[in-house]
Amino acid sequence: MNIQPTASHFIDGQYVEDTTGAPIPVICQMSEEVIATVHAATPAIIEQALASAKRAQTAWAAMSGTERGRVLRRAADIMRARNEELSILETNDTGKPLQETRVADATSGADALEYFGGLAGSLTGEHIQLGDDFVYTRREPLGVCVGIGAWNYPTQIACWKGAPALACGNAMIFKPSETTPLCALKIAEILHEAGAPAGIYNVVQGMGDVGQALITDPRVAKVSLTGSVPTGRKVYAAAAAGMRHVTMELGGKSPLVIFDDADLENAVSGAILGNFYSSGQVCSNGTRVFVQKGIKDAFLARMTERLADVKMGDPLDESVNFGPMVSARQRDIVEGFIAKGIAEGATLITGGKRAGDKGYFLEPTVFADVTDDMTIARDEIFGPVMSVLDFETEAEALTRANATEFGLAAGVFTSDLTRAHRMVAGFEAGTCYINTYNLAPVEAPFGGSKQSGVGRENSKAAIEHYTQLKGVYVAMGDVEAPF
Ligand code: NDP
C-alpha cells in the first residue's frame, strides 16, 4: 500500500514540499516495505513555518475565544466524520491494530479539540479591588508554540498539544517523530478546512536537529515535548537558554500494585491494559506489577490464560488485537531488554520471542520473580514486557513503587477503599489509577512528576501552560511621589 501524503510539510494553510531535505522513509511494520517518503525540513522550510506562524498568531489571538472555539469544534466534527480514514492512517503510521486506532486515536484527538474549543470562550482574567484602585489580569497567549511528538500516538499528540494552544490564541508549529510523520499533516489539513487561518497550525518534518532549530528561534515562546527523558533534558535545556515556557511529557516506569483482596479478573485486565495495549508502547504503562504473595499464582495463571486470546497479524485486519512494534529498531531494543531479563535471573512465564516471518512482531512477554535491581525493573522498555514483582506489606509496596527516578503514573487494585486512597496519596506520580489503568480522558490532567516531566496536558490545567497572566494596576486618584 502506498500512502504518500500530498507533500512533506503543511505551512501557511497549504502543503509544501522541498525535496532537497533528507528523505525520511515511512516503513510498514507488517510488510517491512517503504509505503511513503517525506523530506526533512530544510532551513528555508523552517523559516517559512516560523514566519507564517508569527504572522498569523496576532490576528488569531485578537479573535474572540468563542470564534476560535468554533473552529476547533468544527475540526472535531470533521475528525469524527473521518474516523475510519484517520484510523487507517494511524494504523499505517504506527502499526497499531485498527481495532485499537478506531477507538483511541482520532476519537481522543477530536475530544481534545471539542473540549478546548468549548473552554476557549470562557477564558478570563480576574478583578482585584484595592480600595478605590484595582488590579485586573489579562490571560494572554504565549505566542508561537512548538510541539514535538513521540511516535506512539501521532494523531493524539498533535491534537493534545494543538487544541489547548490554539484555544488560548497561540499558533503552533508541530514536528512529528520522524518514525510516524503522516498523521499530523491530516490534523493541519482538517484544522484549516474547519476555518483555522493560514499559519496557525503548521507541520514540519525532521529529526532532532529540526526540533532544535525550532525551539532555539527567538520567535518561539514555548515548547511542548512528548518524548523520552534524555530528549526531555536536551529540549528543556535549549528552552531554558531562551527562558521559554515548557511542557515535558516524558517516559516512565510506573508501578501497578495488586493486593490480595483485589478482584482478580479486573486486576488482570488492568495489567493487560497497562502493559500490552499498543504492543506496550505507552508512556504511562504500569510495567512494574507488584503482586501481593497471596494472589501471585492465581494472577500469573489467569494472565497466561488471557494472553492466549492475543491475535497477532496484519493490523488492518479487524480481528487482530495485537500489532507489531513501531520499527525494527524498537523491536531490537525491546529484545535486548528481554535477553537482559533472562540473563539477570527473572523467570520467563510467557512470550519472549519474535513472532511471524515478516513484520516487527514480538510476543507479549511476562516475567515473574523480578527484583527491584534488575534492568527490566529499572529502565523504561517501551514494549510488551511485564515485570511481576512479589511483595508482602502495603508499606513495602509503596516504598518500592516510589524507588524510581520516574513519576509518570501509578495504579492500585484493592477492594479496601481507604487503602486505595492511602496508596494514591503516597505515590510519587502525576497520574494515578484506582481499580483501573491507563484511561486518559481529556477532562483529567495528564502528566508526570520527578524525571517524567513538567506541566500537565488536558483538563483546565493545560490552559495554565498555554497562557500567561498580565497584571494591570489601575489608579483612580492622584499619584503620590516623594519629591
Ligand atoms: P524521543 O525522545 O526519541 O523523541 C521524541 C521527539 O523529540 C521526536 O520527535 C524526536 O525527533 C525529537 N527529538 C529528539 N531529539 C531532539 C532534540 N535534541 N531536540 C528537539 N527534538 C528532539 O522519543 P520517542 O519518539 O522514541 O518516543 C518514546 C518516548 O516518548 C518514551 O520515553 C515514552 O515514554 C515517551 N512518551 C511520553 C508520553 C507522555 O505523555 N508522558 C507519551 C508518549 C511517549 P526524531 O525521533 O524524529 O529524531
Residues whose N, C-alpha, C, O or C-beta is under 5 A from the ligand:
A	BS01	NDP	I148 G149 A150 W151 N152 K175 P176 S177 E178 T179 G206 M207 G208 G211 Q212 T226 G227 S228 V229 T231 K234 V235 E249 L250 G251 G252 C283 S452
